[in-house]
Amino acid sequence: MDDRSFDILILGAGPAGISAALTAHARGRSAAVLGSDPMASTLAKAERIGNYPGLAGMSGRDLLAAMLGDLQRQGIPRVTGRATAVMAFDGRFMVSVERDVYEAKALILAAGAQQSAKPFPGEAELLGRGVSYCATCDGMLYRGKRVAVLGLGPGSEADREFLQSIGCQVLYFTGAQAKNVEIQGTDKVTGLSVNGEKYAVDGVFVLRAAVAASVLLPGLAMEDGHLDVGPDMATSLPGVFAAGDCTGKPYQIARAVGQGNMAALAADRYVKEHEG
Amino acid sequence: MIQDLTSENFEEVTASGTVLVDFWAVWCGPCKMQSPIVDAFAQKHPDVTVCKVNVDAEPALAAQFGVMAIPTLAVFKDGELAGRKVGLSNLEEIEDMCK
């Protein structure tokens, strides 16, 4: 087994993903946590957490630091970045992060509410025809062209710099600026409208904290805009489990941690059943 | 065997029969995932000529076929573009494309 191959790969580095990783590790599974920087999440901005037992009003930032410390003490690897593609092949899952590929026998989706975010008008229709979720993958095809970056998640600044460095002319919008977004074009992207302003562009890089689960795994069943899971946190695809805000409301730490634990136990059972 | 295509040999290689072309680049993670699936397809279907175009080395070919995201797979039948698909494809999807 190499350093990019695991029993269980967890997409999302918040409370659900960390909880899942700790449980998977305790069950003797090799696990890794892959996700955007949790210190840039909404939770990290919470001044105090009042409804999680035993925390005595700790801040979101301190809680995340303590949780990440648990990963480190257990020696569970963390990969900072966004999964941009997932493929099941030969009984395993392949997951790409920038230019690297990771492998696992089971997946746990735990990248938060943005993982089940609604696409912008035009986004799904023009994906691969000007809309991209991966600057390192597709950037080179836009050299010398005008592109927009919608920096909706952490790490987007680095993508902007990368695109500029390879010769793209970049219009950059932060999450706060990217309101009323509409991506325009019929066969391919020709423009972008943000808050009523129109811009002519050849490409739009939509960079959320996580690529939507329904894009990573087409066919994944959704319900009310969230991932549809059974009582054991299994999604509609074999070997794929989900936990936390991506599965629905309430968006609470206690719920996320509990679901992460259950998802890891179910993923452990799945791996065991498919061994040998 | 999977052949690398360039602007020089593209027309000649795609001129006859069914040819599957995988547009890829070294800096693309999803392309690395597509590669073993394309290899498996090539093994299973020796009647189809399977080729790759490195878009970094061959930007003119990428532009000619309007490749805006990779991986992109394209199928040529007797020199004519018969189908294309952007994004990762599984074995069944590639087989459908080449039918």
Interface residues (C-beta under 8 A of the other chain):
Chain A: T84 A85 M87 A88 F89 D90 M94 S96 V97 E98 R99 D100 V101 L127 G128 R129 G130 S132 C134 T136 C137 D138 M140 L141 R143 K188 G203
Chain B: A25 V26 W27 C28 G29 P30 C31 K32 M33 Q34 P36 I37 V55 D56 P59 A62 G66 V67 M68 A69 I70 T72 V86 G87 L88 N90 L91
